[in-house]
């Protein structure tokens, strides 16, 4: 009997030795460790900005209990912001905060999903009362009248997905999500569509978007004399529409050349905005190693955060080493429809 108890005791002792004890590492708290400037350079928001985002998302991301050393909402926001800002491997982020890579993955997913639900609140079409100010703002750039927004597409590189891989290969032969954005004169997003694989043409994204319905429903056919709602400006990758003005493929006279010059100068603001966005959130410039569905939520989250940063007056991130050229699309064939009639009316009225 004594021998049996001795063996049982030894077995239990060895089992305790072999069993890995759960260890809670003391986490770092960047809000306590860093100054406002250091927080901004690392996470793209200062202390007040991080606290604002934490309060905005608290109900969705706060752990239901404080047991087992639950991670506070503020730390979850910081972890996600570091992923967006740096695009680094999640294990590296976990080592910085002293949590596991699996926890980082869950937190980035939860925070991204929560931010994506705020898209309609922070990325929205301007109210009628604001459109006049937007038109005036755009007019001061190069004298182009009636502009309420600039439209463009940009690609966000992703890891090759396991399903429908060929649909995500874009014209530059890498896997991506094709993102359509509209911006106002303050470099603020007023619309974003991040749901299409990289092989999709910009004109298809436009055709399937809410923009086509909204503008088409409110724009009367004709030459554009009564167009009080205004226009979008887009490049030659888009079809000419009564509400979407594109440049002439080849200017036929001085008025058309002046129109093209004003169009190009004004439209450069959307390329500048995309550059600011990708510099602020460098994950959008590198390769996002997530599924397409999760990547789309990350893109939407970064759009919300971009507008929050603009709303709070935070400075843009300067990075001379980052190159973000526009992604040209094949030129659309000329359509002799109401879009060209409106464009001709604008040329003869304002650029003659």
N, C-alpha and C positions, 0 to 999 in steps of 0.2 A: 504493500500500500504506500509506504514511504517512497519507494522507488518510483511508483506511478505519479505521485504528487510532484516529485522532483522533476520528472520528465515533462509533466504538464506545465510547471512553472517555467522551466527552461524554454519550452515552446512558446509560451506567452511572451516571455522576455524577448526572444528572437523576433517574434512577430512585431513587437513594438519598435524594435530597432529597425526592421525592414520597412515598416510603414512610414511613409513620408509625412512628417508633421506639417500641419497648415501654418504657414508663417505669414504674418501681416507686416509687410515692409512699411516703414514710415514714409508716406508720400511727400513729395515736395509741393509747395504752394507758390506758384509764380506770382500771384497777387501780393503775397507778402515778401517775396524775394527780390522783385524787380521794380525799377522805377517806371513811370509812364512811358518814357522814351524807349526803355528796354522792352516793355510789353508790346509797344507798337511795332518795333522792328521784328519781333519774333512772331506776334500773333495778329498783326495788322489792325489792332484796336487798342486804345488806351484803357485804363482801368474802368472809367465810367462806361465806355463802350461795351466792355466785357460784361459788366454788371447789368447793363441794359439788355443785352442779348440773353443773359441768364434769366432775368425776370420774365422776358418775353416767352421763353421756352419752359419755364420751371414746371408747370403743371404736366407737360408731356414727358419731360426727361428726368424729373426728380425720382429717386428711388423711393418706393413706398414705405421703407423701414430704414432705420438707422443702424440696424444690426449688421454684423459681419463687416464692419468698417465700410459702409456704403459710401460711394463716391458722390460728393456734392455736385449740384448742378453747375456751379461755377467751374469746377475742375473738368467736368465733361465738356463744357463749352470751350475751354482752353485746349483740351486735347483735340477736338474737332478743328479748331482754328489753326492749330499747328499743322495738322494734316493738310488743310486747304492752303495754308501759306507756303509750305515747304514742299509738299508732295513727296515727303520722305517715306521710307518703309515704316510700317506701323510698329515694328519691334523697336526701332530707334526712338519713336515717340514714347513708347512704353518705358524704355530705359530712362528717359528724361524725367518722367513723372513718377517712375517706380511702380508701374502696374504691368500686367501681362499683355502680350500682343493680342490675345483673344479678347481681353477687355477693351483694348483700343479699338478693335474691329467693331465690336458691338456698339461702342459709344459713338464712333463716327457714323454708323448706320442710323442710330436713334436720333442723333442731332441733325443729320442731313434730312431725314424724313420729316422731322418736326419743322425745320426751316422751310422745306418745300411746301408745307401746308400753309405757310404765310405768304406765298407767292402773290395771291390776289390782293393782299393787303399792302404790299410794298412795291410790286411791279404792276402798275395799272395805267390805263389810258388816261391822259389828262382830262380834267373837267373842262367844260366849255368855257368857263371863266378864265382858265389858264392858257387856253390855246392862243389867244391874242398875244400874250406875253412871249410864248414860244415862237410864234411867227416873227415877232419883232426881233427876238434874239437871233434867229437864223438870218433874218434880212441884214442885220448889221455885219455879218461875216463877209458876204460877197454880193449883196443886193438881190438875192433870189427871193421872190415874193411867195407868200402863202404856204411856207413849209411848216408842217406840224411834226415831222419826224424823219429820221434817216434809217433805212433798212439795209441789213447786210447779213451775210452768213459767215460762220467761222467753224473750224473743225477742232474737236477735242479728241486727242489720241487716246485709244484704249487698248487694253490687252486683247488679243484675238479671242473672241468668244467661242464657246464650245458648240453652240447651235447657230445655224444660218450665218456662218462665218463670212461667206462671200458677200453678203449684203452690206457688210461694214467696211469693205475695202473702198477707199475713195480714189479720186483721180490721181492722187500722188502716191497711190499704192501702199497706203498704210491704213490700219483699222481706226475708225473714228465714229463719233457722233456728230452729225451736222446740226448746228445750232443757229437758228434764225433770231436776230435781235432787232428791235427798234429803239432808238434813243432820241432824247430831246436835246435842246440846245445847251443843257447843263451837264451833258454826258451821263444822264440818268436813264436807266432802262424803263421803257414804257410798255414793252411787250417782249416775251422770250418764248421760244418753242424749242425744246431740247428733247425731242422724241423720235428723231429720224436717224437711221443708220447712214454711215458716211457715203454710200454710193448714191444717195438720193440727191437729185438736182435741186438747187435753190428754188427754181420756179415751181417744182412739185411741192416743196415745203410751203411755199406761199399759197399755192392753190388750195391746199388742204387746211390752211390755218384759218383761225377766226378772223384775221384781218380782211381776207377777201370778202367774207360775208358782211362784216361791219361797214367797210368802205363801199362795197358794191350796193348795199341797201340804201345808203344815204347819198350816193352821188348820182345826180340826174345825168342822162346821156346828153351830149351836145359838145359845144366847143369850149366850155369852161368859164363863160362869162359870169355865171351865177354860183361859181364854186366858192362858197363861204367857208366850207369845212377845211379846205386846205389839201396839201399834197404830201405824199412821201417821196423821197428821192432814193433811187436805187441804181446799181450799176447795170451794165448790159447783160448780165446774167439773168435779169428779170424781164418779163414781158412788159411792154408799154401798156399802161392802163389809164383811164381818166383820173385816177387818184394816185397813180404811181408814175412819176416822170423819170425817164431814163435818158442818158446822153445820146446824141446822134453818133452813129458809128463813124460817119465822116461828115464834118460840117460843110455845108454847101455855100455858105455866105458868111459875112461878118457877124450878122445877128446870131446865127447858129453857133459860130465860134465863141461869141461872148456868152451865150447860154451854156455851152459846154464848159467854159472856164469857170463860170459862177457855180455850176453844178458840181464840178470836181472839187473846188475849194470848200464848198459847203459840206459835201458828202464826206470829206476827209475826217470830219468830226466823229463819225461812227467808227472808223478805223482806229482813231485815237482812243475812243472809249473802250473798244475791245482790247487794245494794248494795255490801258490802265487796269482793266479787269484781270487780265492774265498775269500782269506783274504783281498785282495785289495778292492773287491766289495762284501761286505757281503750279499747283497741281493741274490746272487747266492747260498749262504750257507743256508739261511733261506727259508721261503716259500714266493714265489712271488704271491701276491694276485691280479693277473691280468688274463685276458683271455689268452689261449694258444698262440694266434696270437701275442698279445702285449708282452707276455713273450719272445717269440722267437726274437722279435726286441730288447728287453732289453738285452738278451744274446749276440746278435750280436754287440750291442753298447758297451757292456763291453769288448768284444774281441778286438774291434778297440781301445778302451781306454787303454787296457793292452799293446798293441803293441806301442801305442804312449808313454806310460810311459817308456817302455823299450828303445824306440828310444831316449828319452830325458834323459836317465840315472837316473831315479828316483829310490830311494831305495825301496826294498820290504817291505811290511807291516808284522811286527812280531806280532803274536798272539798265544801264547802257549796254550790258552784255547780252540782253535778251532781244532777239529779233522776232517780230511778229508780223510778217508781210501778209497782205490780204490774199485770199485764195480766189483767184479769178475763175469764173465759170465760162463755158463756151457761150459765145454771143448768141442771143435769141434772134431768130429771123424777124424781119420787119413785118408787123401786122398793120394793115390799113384799117384800123378800127378807131373807136372814140379816143383811145389813148393818144394816138398820134395827132388827132384833131386838137385835143387839149394842149398837147405839147406845142404845136404850131401856134395856137392862140397865145400861149405864154411868151413864146419867142417874139412874135410880132407886136405884142402889147408892151413888153418890158425890156426887150433887148434889141429892138430895131435901131 
